[in-house]
Every structure is written in structure tokens, then in C-alpha cells.
Amino acid sequence: MWSCIAYNESDTSDVDHQYCQDFGLILSGCSLLYLAVGFPVGLCYNALLVAVNLSNKVSMTMPDVYFVNMAIAGLVLNLVAPVELLGPQFTRWPAWEYNNEVYITLLILFNISSLVIMYSTTLLSLDYYIERALPRTYMSSVYNTKHVCGFIWGGAVLTSFSSLLFYVCNHVSTKIVECSKMQNKAAADAIMMFIGYVVPAAAVLYALVLILRIRKESTPLDQDSASRLDPSVHRLLLASVCVQFALWTPYYATLLVHTVAGAPPGGQAGQGGASRRGFATYYFLRCLAELLAFSSSFAMPLMYRQMNKNFSHKLQRLLKRLHCGPRSCPREHSAVQQVVT
């Protein structure tokens, strides 16, 4: 049962009980709506984005590599979403209960995915500026971008490890001396807030300022039409930055509130009505912010599908290849040569 209504009715007034019931129903409805619509859409489009681009590796560009990276992180979110959204924290009718070990595992996978998504968006912005300012330098080539994405995953795992220590120690017995000094979930939230949001936000803002400045100036790219980037990449970049930060900002804002002020009182029986309502509101907003973060797993591939004009051609090529079977299609070799040249 949703935590804010997990009290005996004798301990709460009718107004407080109805207040919590309303929040629980709204959150349960939003969770079930996401699982019914957003989850299958995100799972299918993320898998399709990865399959289409990996089957056309020769024609992949630098932005494609970053979007494949974000799609893989979206698939991880798709795996976490049903386990968490059908659990006791998000619905009044949980399908299962899970212990602290499962909770920590889900949280770490969620944090890793969020770091990969945010830093992929950030490095996409920076590499786009490099490609605009210094064309044909291969600093933002597909080969280098693939290695950068590998470092993103490694860095996300290492960054989550420090938070993992705080989360684990927050759920184990205080008899362990080492963990008794680290039972501070606010410290883990502070780490994720700074590394997962503040640093990427500052870097993206800096990259966008440089991009807007260079678009007003004459660059070597402007005289070299052969190396000119597709204009749709700029629109896709701006849209991805706006969408990702719009969906993830509420979640990191709740981490900031918990780090600075802590969770409001009222999570236990015996508290006053105002404290109960404050706790219910805080818990509802935090769960709703996390649900918005899950929504990025289907918003990004849909946006990529609509704004990338080459995606449909790659998809048709993949379907023809599947139709032809193990033998290569007659025109496939010539088409690949044209892309390379």
C-alpha cells in the first residue's frame, strides 16, 4: 500500500485520510498509464533505434552514436520501471514487495542510466560545437565517440559506487562500525545532484553559448559544403537537450530539497495533520518526479524517430536485409559505397 495511507484510520482524521487517498489514486493512475503506454512504446522504439543504427554501422554519424548510447540507457530504465512502478512505493495495489537489496539494485541501475543519459546529452552538445568549429579534425569522429561512450558507462558505474556505499549503509544494521558513520542518504543524494545534474547542466549551457556564438560567425565549415552537418542535427540537439533536462530536472530538484532541508516530518504515526499532509505532498511530488524521469525512456527515441530524416531510410534498409535473408541484397553493396563516399 502507498506509504502515506499506511496508517490506521483511527490515527488520522477523515480529511488527512482522504488527502492521502487522493494522492495515492493519482500516483497509481499515472504509474499504470505509463506502464500501459510509455513502457511498451519506449521498449520498442529504444530497441528499434539500437538495432537500426547497429545494422548500419557504416552510415552512423557522431550524433547517432550518442543517441544509441541514450537508447541503451533507456532500455535499462525500461527494465527498472515495471519492477518499481508495480511496487509498494508507486501504487496502492502493489503486485509484489521487494526487500532492501532489490531496492538498492533498482536505485543504482536508475542512477547509472540517468548519468549516462545526462552526460551523453552533454557530450553531444560539446562534440557538435567541435564539429562546427573544427571540421575534418576527427576529434568528434564516430570512432572516438564510441570510445567516449564506453568511458561514460564506466564513469557512471564508478560514480554510482560512492552513492552505493551510502545507500547500502543506510539500510544495514548500525552494528557495523564502518557503516554507522555513513548512514546518510542525503550525502548520496548530494553526490548524485552535483555530478548528475549540476556538472552536465553547466557544460550544456557552456556548449549552447558557444554554438549560438559560432552560428553568427563565419567558420571553416561554412566555406566547406562537403563537410557541412545536416541542419536537422542542430534542431535535434536543441530538442534533446530541452526534453532531457525538462524531464530530469524535477527529479534532481527533489534530491536537492532532500539534501538541503531533508524529508518533512510526518512519516510516522502520531504526527500532526499538517505534518502528515506535508509528508504526503513531498512523497507524492518525489514519486511524480521519478515518473517523469522514466518518461525520458520513450520521449527521446520518439523524438529521434521524428526529427532524424535518415532513420526511415536506415529502417527500410534493415527490413530489406531481413527480407533478403543471409544473402546480401543486390543494391545493398552499392548503397553502402555511396554512403562511404
Phi, psi and chi 1 to 4 in degrees:
 res  aa     phi    psi   chi1   chi2   chi3   chi4
   1 MET       -  147.1 -176.4  174.8  -70.7      -
   2 TRP   -59.4  138.2 -161.2   55.8      -      -
   3 SER   -62.4  -34.0   63.4      -      -      -
   4 CYS   -74.2  -12.1   79.8      -      -      -
   5 ILE  -114.3   19.6   60.0  171.2      -      -
   6 ALA   -87.0   20.3      -      -      -      -
   7 TYR  -104.3  161.4  -49.5  114.0      -      -
   8 ASN   -70.5  142.8  -65.3  -32.2      -      -
   9 GLU   -62.4  -25.5  -66.8 -171.3   19.4      -
  10 SER   -69.3  -21.2   58.9      -      -      -
  11 ASP   -87.4   -8.8  -64.6  -26.3      -      -
  12 THR  -130.1  155.1   57.8      -      -      -
  13 SER   -78.2  165.6   65.0      -      -      -
  14 ASP   -63.0  -35.6  -67.4  -21.6      -      -
  15 VAL   -66.8  -46.0  175.8      -      -      -
  16 ASP   -64.5  -40.8  -64.6  -23.1      -      -
  17 HIS   -64.5  -42.4 -171.9   69.3      -      -
  18 GLN   -67.6  -36.2 -174.5   63.4   38.8      -
  19 TYR   -58.7  -47.0 -169.0   80.2      -      -
  20 CYS   -69.8  -37.0  -72.2      -      -      -
  21 GLN   -61.7  -41.6  -87.3 -167.1  -29.0      -
  22 ASP   -62.5  -46.0  -67.2  -19.2      -      -
  23 PHE   -61.7  -42.0  -85.7  159.0      -      -
  24 GLY   -63.2  -40.3      -      -      -      -
  25 LEU   -67.3  -41.8  -73.1  173.9      -      -
  26 ILE   -63.1  -46.0  -65.9  173.1      -      -
  27 LEU   -66.2  -39.3 -172.7   60.8      -      -
  28 SER   -63.9  -41.7  -60.6      -      -      -
  29 GLY   -64.8  -42.2      -      -      -      -
  30 CYS   -64.7  -39.5  -67.0      -      -      -
  31 SER   -64.8  -44.9  -58.8      -      -      -
  32 LEU   -67.5  -34.7  -65.6  177.0      -      -
  33 LEU   -64.8  -42.4  179.1   63.2      -      -
  34 TYR   -62.7  -43.4  170.6   82.3      -      -
  35 LEU   -66.4  -30.2  -69.0  174.2      -      -
  36 ALA   -81.3  -31.6      -      -      -      -
  37 VAL  -115.7  -58.5  179.5      -      -      -
  38 GLY   -66.5  -40.0      -      -      -      -
  39 PHE   -62.5  -53.0  170.7   73.1      -      -
  40 PRO   -65.7  -36.2   20.3  -31.1      -      -
  41 VAL   -64.4  -46.7  170.8      -      -      -
  42 GLY   -64.3  -41.5      -      -      -      -
  43 LEU   -63.0  -45.3 -174.9   63.0      -      -
  44 CYS   -68.7  -46.9  -66.9      -      -      -
  45 TYR   -73.3  -34.1  -87.4   91.2      -      -
  46 ASN   -65.7  -44.7  -81.3  -46.0      -      -
  47 ALA   -63.6  -38.3      -      -      -      -
  48 LEU   -67.0  -41.3 -171.9   63.3      -      -
  49 LEU   -61.3  -43.9 -167.1  156.4      -      -
  50 VAL   -66.4  -45.7  174.2      -      -      -
  51 ALA   -65.9  -42.5      -      -      -      -
  52 VAL   -65.7  -43.5  167.0      -      -      -
  53 ASN   -74.1  -38.1  -78.6  -75.2      -      -
  54 LEU   -71.8  -24.8  -67.4 -175.5      -      -
  55 SER   -81.0  -10.2   64.3      -      -      -
  56 ASN  -126.3   54.8  -64.8  -86.7      -      -
  57 LYS   -61.4  -32.3  -67.5 -177.6  179.3 -180.0
  58 VAL   -65.0  -35.7  177.8      -      -      -
  59 SER   -93.5    4.9   59.5      -      -      -
  60 MET   -68.9  141.3  -76.2 -177.0   67.0      -
  61 THR  -110.5  174.8   61.1      -      -      -
  62 MET   -57.4  -46.5  174.6  -92.3  -65.7      -
  63 PRO   -62.5  -33.9  -23.9   34.7      -      -
  64 ASP   -61.0  -39.1  -67.1  -28.2      -      -
  65 VAL   -63.0  -43.4  178.2      -      -      -
  66 TYR   -66.5  -38.3  -77.7  117.6      -      -
  67 PHE   -70.8  -32.7  -82.1  100.1      -      -
  68 VAL   -63.7  -40.7  168.1      -      -      -
  69 ASN   -61.5  -43.8 -152.5   41.9      -      -
  70 MET   -67.6  -33.0  -73.6 -173.3  -83.2      -
  71 ALA   -67.1  -37.9      -      -      -      -
  72 ILE   -64.6  -41.9  -64.5  174.5      -      -
  73 ALA   -63.8  -34.9      -      -      -      -
  74 GLY   -64.7  -35.4      -      -      -      -
  75 LEU   -65.1  -36.9  -71.1  174.2      -      -
  76 VAL   -63.8  -42.3  176.3      -      -      -
  77 LEU   -62.1  -37.2  -72.9  179.0      -      -
  78 ASN   -63.6  -31.4  -71.3  133.7      -      -
  79 LEU   -74.6  -34.6  -64.3  177.5      -      -
  80 VAL   -76.9  -35.2  173.6      -      -      -
  81 ALA   -56.5  -53.7      -      -      -      -
  82 PRO   -64.5  -34.5   21.0  -31.4      -      -
  83 VAL   -65.3  -40.3 -179.5      -      -      -
  84 GLU   -82.8  -40.8 -169.4  161.0   -8.1      -
  85 LEU   -73.4  -22.2  -64.0 -177.1      -      -
  86 LEU   -94.3    6.2  -69.0  177.1      -      -
  87 GLY   -88.6 -177.8      -      -      -      -
  88 PRO   -70.8  -16.4   24.5  -32.7      -      -
  89 GLN   -79.4  -22.1  -68.3 -171.1  -13.9      -
  90 PHE  -116.5  -12.4  -79.5   84.8      -      -
  91 THR  -140.1  150.0  178.3      -      -      -
  92 ARG   -77.1  -15.3  -67.3 -179.0   56.4 -171.1
  93 TRP  -123.4   70.7  -49.8  -80.4      -      -
  94 PRO   -63.8  140.4   24.7  -33.3      -      -
  95 ALA   -78.5  -21.9      -      -      -      -
  96 TRP  -160.1  164.3   46.1   66.5      -      -
  97 GLU  -112.9  141.1  -58.6  -81.8  -15.8      -
  98 TYR  -128.0  153.0   46.7   76.8      -      -
  99 ASN   -84.9 -176.5   53.2   24.4      -      -
 100 ASN   -64.8  -34.4  -69.7  -26.9      -      -
 101 GLU   -63.6  -43.2  -70.6   76.4   11.8      -
 102 VAL   -66.5  -40.1  175.7      -      -      -
 103 TYR   -60.7  -45.4  168.3   77.2      -      -
 104 ILE   -65.4  -39.9  -67.4  172.1      -      -
 105 THR   -61.5  -45.8  -58.2      -      -      -
 106 LEU   -62.3  -40.8  -65.2  175.0      -      -
 107 LEU   -66.2  -40.4 -171.6   60.4      -      -
 108 ILE   -67.5  -42.5  -65.6  -56.6      -      -
 109 LEU   -62.1  -39.2  -69.1  175.9      -      -
 110 PHE   -63.7  -43.7 -178.2   85.3      -      -
 111 ASN   -66.0  -41.5  -72.8  -19.6      -      -
 112 ILE   -61.6  -44.8  -68.8  174.8      -      -
 113 SER   -62.8  -41.0  -60.1      -      -      -
 114 SER   -64.5  -40.6   67.7      -      -      -
 115 LEU   -65.1  -42.1  -70.8  171.6      -      -
 116 VAL   -63.8  -42.8  170.4      -      -      -
 117 ILE   -65.6  -46.2  -70.0  173.3      -      -
 118 MET   -67.4  -42.1  -62.0  -59.5  -74.6      -
 119 TYR   -77.3  -28.0  -83.7   91.4      -      -
 120 SER   -65.5  -42.1  -65.2      -      -      -
 121 THR   -63.2  -40.4  -54.8      -      -      -
 122 THR   -65.5  -48.5  -58.7      -      -      -
 123 LEU   -70.5  -27.9  -67.5  176.1      -      -
 124 LEU   -61.5  -42.2  171.6   61.6      -      -
 125 SER   -64.0  -45.2  -54.9      -      -      -
 126 LEU   -67.1  -42.3  -66.6  172.2      -      -
 127 ASP   -68.0  -31.9  -82.7   -5.4      -      -
 128 TYR   -64.5  -40.6  177.8   81.0      -      -
 129 TYR   -63.9  -42.6  165.3   71.8      -      -
 130 ILE   -61.9  -40.9  -66.9  174.1      -      -
 131 GLU   -66.3  -33.8 -173.4   68.6   17.7      -
 132 ARG   -73.3  -40.7  -72.0  -79.8  -53.2  177.6
 133 ALA   -83.7  -36.7      -      -      -      -
 134 LEU  -129.1   74.5  -57.8  171.9      -      -
 135 PRO   -69.7  152.8   26.0  -33.3      -      -
 136 ARG    61.0   25.9  -65.8 -173.4  175.6 -177.2
 137 THR   -98.1   -9.7   58.6      -      -      -
 138 TYR    64.2   12.7  -58.4  101.6      -      -
 139 MET   -68.7  -31.8  -65.8  179.1   63.0      -
 140 SER  -113.0   36.4   58.7      -      -      -
 141 SER   -73.5  166.0   63.9      -      -      -
 142 VAL   -62.6  -39.3  174.0      -      -      -
 143 TYR   -61.0  -47.7  176.5   79.8      -      -
 144 ASN   -67.4  -36.4  -69.5  -23.0      -      -
 145 THR   -64.6  -37.0  -56.3      -      -      -
 146 LYS   -62.0  -40.6  -68.9  178.7 -179.7  178.7
 147 HIS   -69.3  -36.8  -70.7  -78.1      -      -
 148 VAL   -62.6  -40.6  169.1      -      -      -
 149 CYS   -64.6  -34.5  -70.9      -      -      -
 150 GLY   -63.1  -40.7      -      -      -      -
 151 PHE   -67.1  -31.3  -77.6  111.0      -      -
 152 ILE   -62.5  -46.5  -69.6  176.3      -      -
 153 TRP   -64.4  -43.0  -77.7   95.9      -      -
 154 GLY   -63.0  -42.7      -      -      -      -
 155 GLY   -65.9  -36.3      -      -      -      -
 156 ALA   -65.0  -40.4      -      -      -      -
 157 VAL   -65.8  -44.7  172.7      -      -      -
 158 LEU   -65.0  -39.8  -68.7  176.2      -      -
 159 THR   -65.8  -39.2  -57.9      -      -      -
 160 SER   -69.4  -21.8  -60.8      -      -      -
 161 PHE   -65.3  -39.5 -179.1   75.4      -      -
 162 SER   -64.6  -40.9   59.0      -      -      -
 163 SER   -68.1  -32.5  -61.1      -      -      -
 164 LEU   -59.4  -39.5  173.6   62.4      -      -
 165 LEU   -60.2  -43.6  -65.6  178.0      -      -
 166 PHE   -68.2  -41.3  -73.0   98.2      -      -
 167 TYR   -65.7  -42.3  -74.1  121.1      -      -
 168 VAL   -64.3  -47.1  170.3      -      -      -
 169 CYS   -67.4  -21.5  -71.4      -      -      -
 170 ASN   -75.2  -14.2 -166.0   56.8      -      -
 171 HIS  -117.4    3.3  -71.6   81.8      -      -
 172 VAL  -108.1  173.9  -59.6      -      -      -
 173 SER   -68.4  147.7  174.2      -      -      -
 174 THR   -74.8   -2.6   55.9      -      -      -
 175 LYS   -68.3  -22.3  -66.0 -179.8 -179.9  179.5
 176 ILE   -78.6  114.3  -57.0  178.4      -      -
 177 VAL   -61.1  -42.9  178.7      -      -      -
 178 GLU   -62.6  -38.8  -68.5   79.9    2.2      -
 179 CYS   -81.6  -23.6  -83.2      -      -      -
 180 SER   -63.1  -22.7   63.2      -      -      -
 181 LYS   -91.5   -5.1  -60.0  177.3 -178.8  178.7
 182 MET  -120.5   15.0  -63.2 -179.4   62.0      -
 183 GLN   -79.9   72.4  -69.8 -171.9  -22.5      -
 184 ASN  -142.0   94.5 -172.1   -2.6      -      -
 185 LYS   -67.8  -26.6 -171.5  174.7 -177.1  -63.4
 186 ALA   -63.6  -33.3      -      -      -      -
 187 ALA   -66.3  -40.1      -      -      -      -
 188 ALA   -64.6  -40.5      -      -      -      -
 189 ASP   -65.5  -35.6  -69.3  -19.1      -      -
 190 ALA   -65.4  -39.9      -      -      -      -
 191 ILE   -62.2  -47.4  -66.7  173.7      -      -
 192 MET   -65.5  -36.7  -75.4  -60.0  -58.3      -
 193 MET   -64.6  -44.8  174.6   65.3 -166.8      -
 194 PHE   -72.9  -50.7  179.5   76.4      -      -
 195 ILE   -76.8  -36.6  -60.9  178.0      -      -
 196 GLY   -86.1  -17.3      -      -      -      -
 197 TYR  -131.7  -49.4 -174.0   82.5      -      -
 198 VAL   -63.2  -48.6  175.1      -      -      -
 199 VAL   -64.3  -49.8  174.1      -      -      -
 200 PRO   -61.9  -38.4  -22.8   33.8      -      -
 201 ALA   -63.2  -42.3      -      -      -      -
 202 ALA   -64.9  -41.5      -      -      -      -
 203 ALA   -67.4  -41.6      -      -      -      -
 204 VAL   -65.1  -42.3  166.0      -      -      -
 205 LEU   -61.5  -42.1 -178.5   61.6      -      -
 206 TYR   -64.2  -42.4  177.0   69.3      -      -
 207 ALA   -65.7  -40.5      -      -      -      -
 208 LEU   -66.5  -36.7  -68.6  179.6      -      -
 209 VAL   -63.1  -43.1  169.9      -      -      -
 210 LEU   -65.5  -39.2  -67.7  177.5      -      -
 211 ILE   -65.7  -44.7  -69.0  171.9      -      -
 212 LEU   -64.5  -34.7  -67.3  176.5      -      -
 213 ARG   -70.1  -41.1 -179.1 -176.4  -59.5  174.7
 214 ILE   -74.9  -23.8 -156.9  171.6      -      -
 215 ARG   -69.3  -20.8  -76.9  174.5   64.1   87.5
 216 LYS   -89.4   -8.2  -61.1  177.7 -178.7  178.9
 217 GLU  -112.7  163.2  -59.2  173.9   -4.1      -
 218 SER   -85.7  125.1  178.1      -      -      -
 219 THR  -120.2  164.3   66.0      -      -      -
 220 PRO   -56.0  -28.8  -25.6   33.5      -      -
 221 LEU   -66.4  -30.8 -174.5   63.4      -      -
 222 ASP   -70.0  -26.5  -63.9  -36.0      -      -
 223 GLN   -90.7   -9.5  -72.8   93.3   30.5      -
 224 ASP  -115.7   93.4 -171.2    1.1      -      -
 225 SER   -69.4  -23.3   59.3      -      -      -
 226 ALA   -68.0  -28.8      -      -      -      -
 227 SER  -105.3   11.7   61.5      -      -      -
 228 ARG   -67.6  133.3 -176.1 -179.3  -64.8  -85.5
 229 LEU   -72.6  155.2  -72.2  172.7      -      -
 230 ASP   -63.1  127.6 -172.4   -9.4      -      -
 231 PRO   -58.3  -26.7  -23.5   33.1      -      -
 232 SER   -66.5  -20.8   63.5      -      -      -
 233 VAL   -64.2  -38.1  174.5      -      -      -
 234 HIS   -64.9  -43.5 -179.8   74.2      -      -
 235 ARG   -66.1  -39.6  -64.4 -169.9  -64.0  -90.0
 236 LEU   -65.4  -38.3 -177.5   59.4      -      -
 237 LEU   -63.1  -50.2  168.2   65.0      -      -
 238 LEU   -62.3  -41.3  -67.0  178.9      -      -
 239 ALA   -65.7  -41.6      -      -      -      -
 240 SER   -66.4  -40.5   62.7      -      -      -
 241 VAL   -63.0  -47.0  168.3      -      -      -
 242 CYS   -64.1  -44.9  -66.0      -      -      -
 243 VAL   -66.7  -46.9  169.9      -      -      -
 244 GLN   -63.0  -45.6  -64.6  -70.1   15.3      -
 245 PHE   -71.7  -31.2  -84.4   86.5      -      -
 246 ALA   -66.7  -37.1      -      -      -      -
 247 LEU   -81.3  -28.7  -65.8  176.4      -      -
 248 TRP   -95.9  -20.4  -76.6   95.7      -      -
 249 THR   -59.9  -43.4  -64.6      -      -      -
 250 PRO   -59.8  -38.1  -25.7   35.9      -      -
 251 TYR   -64.2  -46.5  170.8   73.9      -      -
 252 TYR   -70.5  -25.3  -77.2  104.0      -      -
 253 ALA   -66.4  -38.0      -      -      -      -
 254 THR   -66.3  -35.1   60.3      -      -      -
 255 LEU   -64.3  -38.7  -63.9 -173.6      -      -
 256 LEU   -64.7  -43.1  178.2   61.9      -      -
 257 VAL   -62.0  -43.7  171.0      -      -      -
 258 HIS   -66.9  -33.2 -175.0 -101.0      -      -
 259 THR   -71.2  -42.6  -59.7      -      -      -
 260 VAL   -82.0  -50.2  175.5      -      -      -
 261 ALA  -106.1  -18.5      -      -      -      -
 262 GLY    78.6  167.2      -      -      -      -
 263 ALA   -68.6  139.1      -      -      -      -
 264 PRO   -65.3  150.7   24.1  -33.5      -      -
 265 PRO   -69.0  162.2   26.5  -34.6      -      -
 266 GLY   123.4    2.7      -      -      -      -
 267 GLY   -81.1    2.5      -      -      -      -
 268 GLN  -127.1  158.4  -61.4  177.6   -7.8      -
 269 ALA   -66.6  149.8      -      -      -      -
 270 GLY    97.9   -8.1      -      -      -      -
 271 GLN   -81.0  161.6  -62.0  -73.8  -17.9      -
 272 GLY   -73.4  169.5      -      -      -      -
 273 GLY   -65.2  -40.4      -      -      -      -
 274 ALA   -64.0  -39.3      -      -      -      -
 275 SER   -66.4  -39.4  -61.6      -      -      -
 276 ARG   -62.5  -44.9  -71.7  -93.0  178.9   86.5
 277 ARG   -66.8  -37.7  -73.0 -169.2  -68.3  -88.4
 278 GLY   -63.9  -41.2      -      -      -      -
 279 PHE   -66.4  -42.4  175.5   78.2      -      -
 280 ALA   -62.9  -41.6      -      -      -      -
 281 THR   -64.6  -45.5  -57.0      -      -      -
 282 TYR   -60.9  -46.1  167.7   79.8      -      -
 283 TYR   -64.9  -40.0 -166.8   85.7      -      -
 284 PHE   -63.7  -45.7  170.7   75.9      -      -
 285 LEU   -65.7  -36.4  -67.8  176.9      -      -
 286 ARG   -67.1  -43.7  178.6  155.1 -173.0  162.2
 287 CYS   -66.4  -38.8  -68.2      -      -      -
 288 LEU   -65.9  -37.5 -164.5   62.2      -      -
 289 ALA   -65.1  -38.5      -      -      -      -
 290 GLU   -67.8  -34.9 -169.3  170.1  -13.6      -
 291 LEU   -65.2  -38.2 -169.6   59.7      -      -
 292 LEU   -63.0  -38.6  -78.4  176.4      -      -
 293 ALA   -63.8  -39.7      -      -      -      -
 294 PHE   -61.3  -30.9  -82.2  121.0      -      -
 295 SER   -65.1  -20.9  -59.4      -      -      -
 296 SER   -64.3  -21.0   66.9      -      -      -
 297 SER   -68.9  -22.7   63.0      -      -      -
 298 PHE  -110.9  -21.0   73.4   86.6      -      -
 299 ALA   -69.1  -41.5      -      -      -      -
 300 MET   -66.0  -49.7 -172.7  -84.3  -61.6      -
 301 PRO   -65.5  -33.4   21.0  -32.5      -      -
 302 LEU   -64.1  -41.6  -76.0  177.1      -      -
 303 MET   -65.2  -41.5  179.1  179.5   58.7      -
 304 TYR   -63.7  -40.1  178.9   86.3      -      -
 305 ARG   -64.1  -38.0  167.9   67.4 -179.7   84.9
 306 GLN   -81.2  -32.6  -66.7  -63.9  -34.8      -
 307 MET  -101.2  -14.3  -58.3 -174.2   68.0      -
 308 ASN   -95.4  108.0 -169.2  -35.8      -      -
 309 LYS   -72.1  -18.4   64.3 -179.9 -176.5 -179.6
 310 ASN   -83.7  -12.0  -64.8  -36.1      -      -
 311 PHE   -64.4  -41.8 -177.2   81.2      -      -
 312 SER   -64.0  -37.2   58.9      -      -      -
 313 HIS   -67.4  -39.6  -59.6  -65.9      -      -
 314 LYS   -65.9  -38.0  -67.2 -179.5 -179.6  179.5
 315 LEU   -66.2  -41.8  178.8   58.6      -      -
 316 GLN   -63.1  -37.9  -66.9  175.7    2.1      -
 317 ARG   -64.6  -40.0 -165.2  179.4  -52.6  159.4
 318 LEU   -66.2  -41.1  174.6   61.1      -      -
 319 LEU   -65.7  -38.8  -65.4  177.0      -      -
 320 LYS   -65.5  -38.0  -71.0 -179.3 -179.1  179.1
 321 ARG   -66.2  -39.4 -170.0  176.5  -55.0  170.2
 322 LEU   -67.9  -33.8  -66.1  175.8      -      -
 323 HIS   -70.3  -36.5  179.0   71.8      -      -
 324 CYS   -72.9  -23.1  -66.3      -      -      -
 325 GLY    82.2 -153.3      -      -      -      -
 326 PRO   -64.6  -25.6   21.3  -30.9      -      -
 327 ARG   -79.9  138.2  -63.9  177.4  -59.3  176.3
 328 SER   -70.8  145.7   59.6      -      -      -
 329 CYS   -70.1  153.0  -63.7      -      -      -
 330 PRO   -59.1  -40.6  -22.4   32.6      -      -
 331 ARG   -94.7    0.2  -62.0 -176.5  179.6  179.8
 332 GLU   -67.0  -42.0 -178.2  178.8   -4.3      -
 333 HIS   -64.9  -41.1 -176.5   68.6      -      -
 334 SER   -70.3  -35.2   59.7      -      -      -
 335 ALA   -66.2  -40.7      -      -      -      -
 336 VAL   -64.9  -39.5  171.3      -      -      -
 337 GLN   -62.3  -38.1  -75.8 -176.1  -18.4      -
 338 GLN   -66.6  -36.8  -68.9  177.9    0.4      -
 339 VAL   -66.4  -42.0  171.4      -      -      -
 340 VAL   -64.0  -41.9  173.9      -      -      -
 341 THR   -74.1      -   55.6      -      -      -
